Amino acid sequence: VQLVESGGDLVPPGGSLRLSCAISGGEFSGYTTRWFRQAPGKSQERVGGVMVGSTTFYADSVRGRFTISIDKSKRTLYLQMNNLKPEDTAVYFCHEGGVFGPGTQVTVSS
């Protein structure tokens, strides 16, 4: 399995971004793929994911602002991030089957 994240950028507070996680190799459903993030000097945080039945779950810190979705035809997991805050600044990773992608940097700053 290989994962590649994209979509990170520098945005002002209150802005939006959509991150993508493209997955190649292995079986794909999206239901075991998870988004994580790690801010400088902080421990890794699980952002959320989609479970069988399409139920989504999120960390308390992002619930109501972030939305995770799957496009099975593209083997891609998305993370739509709205109303971004400076504390959302981090490297965002996706994880599947014990493998992390290289990550994409999100910086929220004016």
Short mmCIF file of the C-alpha atoms (twelve columns), coordinates in Angstrom:
data_MODEL
# 
_entry.id   MODEL 
# 
loop_
_atom_site.group_PDB 
_atom_site.id 
_atom_site.type_symbol 
_atom_site.label_atom_id 
_atom_site.label_alt_id 
_atom_site.label_comp_id 
_atom_site.label_asym_id 
_atom_site.label_seq_id 
_atom_site.Cartn_x 
_atom_site.Cartn_y 
_atom_site.Cartn_z 
_atom_site.pdbx_PDB_model_num 
ATOM 1   C CA . VAL A 1   0.000   0.000  0.000  1 
ATOM 2   C CA . GLN A 2   1.227   3.493  -0.842 1 
ATOM 3   C CA . LEU A 3   -0.418  6.720  0.258  1 
ATOM 4   C CA . VAL A 4   0.195   10.224 -1.058 1 
ATOM 5   C CA . GLU A 5   -1.344  13.295 0.522  1 
ATOM 6   C CA . SER A 6   -1.805  16.593 -1.282 1 
ATOM 7   C CA . GLY A 7   -3.581  19.914 -0.949 1 
ATOM 8   C CA . GLY A 8   -1.704  21.496 1.931  1 
ATOM 9   C CA . ASP A 9   -1.125  25.235 1.762  1 
ATOM 10  C CA . LEU A 10  -0.837  28.486 3.701  1 
ATOM 11  C CA . VAL A 11  -4.274  29.934 4.459  1 
ATOM 12  C CA . PRO A 12  -5.539  32.737 6.704  1 
ATOM 13  C CA . PRO A 13  -7.652  32.021 9.788  1 
ATOM 14  C CA . GLY A 14  -11.210 31.271 8.752  1 
ATOM 15  C CA . GLY A 15  -10.102 29.856 5.423  1 
ATOM 16  C CA . SER A 16  -10.734 26.447 3.897  1 
ATOM 17  C CA . LEU A 17  -8.677  23.690 2.335  1 
ATOM 18  C CA . ARG A 18  -9.377  20.256 0.933  1 
ATOM 19  C CA . LEU A 19  -6.713  17.617 1.413  1 
ATOM 20  C CA . SER A 20  -6.548  14.449 -0.650 1 
ATOM 21  C CA . CYS A 21  -5.088  11.046 0.168  1 
ATOM 22  C CA . ALA A 22  -4.558  8.877  -2.890 1 
ATOM 23  C CA . ILE A 23  -4.084  5.192  -2.123 1 
ATOM 24  C CA . SER A 24  -2.474  2.685  -4.450 1 
ATOM 25  C CA . GLY A 25  -1.991  -1.041 -4.010 1 
ATOM 26  C CA . GLY A 26  -4.033  -3.459 -1.948 1 
ATOM 27  C CA . GLU A 27  -7.754  -3.552 -1.479 1 
ATOM 28  C CA . PHE A 28  -9.444  -0.188 -1.012 1 
ATOM 29  C CA . SER A 29  -12.656 0.679  0.754  1 
ATOM 30  C CA . GLY A 30  -11.654 3.820  2.587  1 
ATOM 31  C CA . TYR A 31  -13.208 2.465  5.782  1 
ATOM 32  C CA . THR A 32  -9.871  1.698  7.424  1 
ATOM 33  C CA . THR A 33  -8.009  4.783  6.221  1 
ATOM 34  C CA . ARG A 34  -7.552  7.479  8.818  1 
ATOM 35  C CA . TRP A 35  -6.386  11.088 8.837  1 
ATOM 36  C CA . PHE A 36  -3.784  12.117 11.430 1 
ATOM 37  C CA . ARG A 37  -1.915  15.328 12.058 1 
ATOM 38  C CA . GLN A 38  1.152   16.403 13.941 1 
ATOM 39  C CA . ALA A 39  1.940   19.950 14.949 1 
ATOM 40  C CA . PRO A 40  5.465   21.070 15.860 1 
ATOM 41  C CA . GLY A 41  6.340   20.018 19.380 1 
ATOM 42  C CA . LYS A 42  3.082   18.118 19.839 1 
ATOM 43  C CA . SER A 43  2.115   14.476 19.759 1 
ATOM 44  C CA . GLN A 44  0.327   12.967 16.799 1 
ATOM 45  C CA . GLU A 45  -3.445  13.417 16.805 1 
ATOM 46  C CA . ARG A 46  -5.969  11.251 15.004 1 
ATOM 47  C CA . VAL A 47  -8.237  13.619 13.076 1 
ATOM 48  C CA . GLY A 48  -10.852 11.101 12.003 1 
ATOM 49  C CA . GLY A 49  -12.104 8.647  9.428  1 
ATOM 50  C CA . VAL A 50  -15.046 6.891  7.816  1 
ATOM 51  C CA . MET A 51  -16.295 3.577  9.159  1 
ATOM 52  C CA . VAL A 52  -18.289 0.817  7.500  1 
ATOM 53  C CA . GLY A 53  -21.779 2.136  6.970  1 
ATOM 54  C CA . SER A 54  -20.288 5.521  6.066  1 
ATOM 55  C CA . THR A 55  -20.364 6.740  9.657  1 
ATOM 56  C CA . THR A 56  -17.746 9.405  10.186 1 
ATOM 57  C CA . PHE A 57  -15.911 10.209 13.404 1 
ATOM 58  C CA . TYR A 58  -13.736 13.172 14.320 1 
ATOM 59  C CA . ALA A 59  -11.479 14.468 17.038 1 
ATOM 60  C CA . ASP A 60  -13.242 16.922 19.338 1 
ATOM 61  C CA . SER A 61  -10.872 19.634 18.164 1 
ATOM 62  C CA . VAL A 62  -12.151 19.497 14.567 1 
ATOM 63  C CA . ARG A 63  -15.718 18.234 14.834 1 
ATOM 64  C CA . GLY A 64  -18.137 20.530 13.056 1 
ATOM 65  C CA . ARG A 65  -15.390 22.114 10.948 1 
ATOM 66  C CA . PHE A 66  -13.805 19.146 9.146  1 
ATOM 67  C CA . THR A 67  -15.505 16.596 6.899  1 
ATOM 68  C CA . ILE A 68  -14.030 13.317 5.641  1 
ATOM 69  C CA . SER A 69  -15.316 11.651 2.501  1 
ATOM 70  C CA . ILE A 70  -14.366 8.797  0.164  1 
ATOM 71  C CA . ASP A 71  -14.291 8.535  -3.612 1 
ATOM 72  C CA . LYS A 72  -13.928 4.828  -4.232 1 
ATOM 73  C CA . SER A 73  -13.631 5.256  -8.001 1 
ATOM 74  C CA . LYS A 74  -10.517 7.383  -7.435 1 
ATOM 75  C CA . ARG A 75  -9.211  5.406  -4.454 1 
ATOM 76  C CA . THR A 76  -9.015  8.687  -2.616 1 
ATOM 77  C CA . LEU A 77  -9.927  9.918  0.866  1 
ATOM 78  C CA . TYR A 78  -10.646 13.615 1.288  1 
ATOM 79  C CA . LEU A 79  -10.435 15.952 4.264  1 
ATOM 80  C CA . GLN A 80  -12.445 19.127 3.824  1 
ATOM 81  C CA . MET A 81  -11.337 21.687 6.384  1 
ATOM 82  C CA . ASN A 82  -13.401 24.810 7.002  1 
ATOM 83  C CA . ASN A 83  -13.065 27.689 9.447  1 
ATOM 84  C CA . LEU A 84  -9.390  26.903 9.900  1 
ATOM 85  C CA . LYS A 85  -7.647  28.102 13.045 1 
ATOM 86  C CA . PRO A 86  -3.944  28.713 13.762 1 
ATOM 87  C CA . GLU A 87  -3.983  25.631 15.991 1 
ATOM 88  C CA . ASP A 88  -4.831  23.522 12.940 1 
ATOM 89  C CA . THR A 89  -1.311  24.177 11.656 1 
ATOM 90  C CA . ALA A 90  0.314   20.770 11.290 1 
ATOM 91  C CA . VAL A 91  1.535   18.137 8.889  1 
ATOM 92  C CA . TYR A 92  -1.456  16.047 7.875  1 
ATOM 93  C CA . PHE A 93  -1.007  12.357 7.155  1 
ATOM 94  C CA . CYS A 94  -3.249  9.543  6.071  1 
ATOM 95  C CA . HIS A 95  -2.764  6.043  7.399  1 
ATOM 96  C CA . GLU A 96  -3.781  2.659  6.059  1 
ATOM 97  C CA . GLY A 97  -2.653  -0.856 6.965  1 
ATOM 98  C CA . GLY A 98  0.226   0.285  9.141  1 
ATOM 99  C CA . VAL A 99  1.533   2.691  6.497  1 
ATOM 100 C CA . PHE A 100 1.646   6.503  6.676  1 
ATOM 101 C CA . GLY A 101 1.984   8.769  3.688  1 
ATOM 102 C CA . PRO A 102 4.703   11.463 3.583  1 
ATOM 103 C CA . GLY A 103 2.236   14.118 4.714  1 
ATOM 104 C CA . THR A 104 1.187   17.556 3.504  1 
ATOM 105 C CA . GLN A 105 1.828   20.804 5.373  1 
ATOM 106 C CA . VAL A 106 -1.106  22.984 6.421  1 
ATOM 107 C CA . THR A 107 -0.263  26.394 7.834  1 
ATOM 108 C CA . VAL A 108 -2.976  28.702 9.149  1 
ATOM 109 C CA . SER A 109 -1.670  32.201 9.622  1 
ATOM 110 C CA . SER A 110 -2.466  35.782 8.730  1 
# 
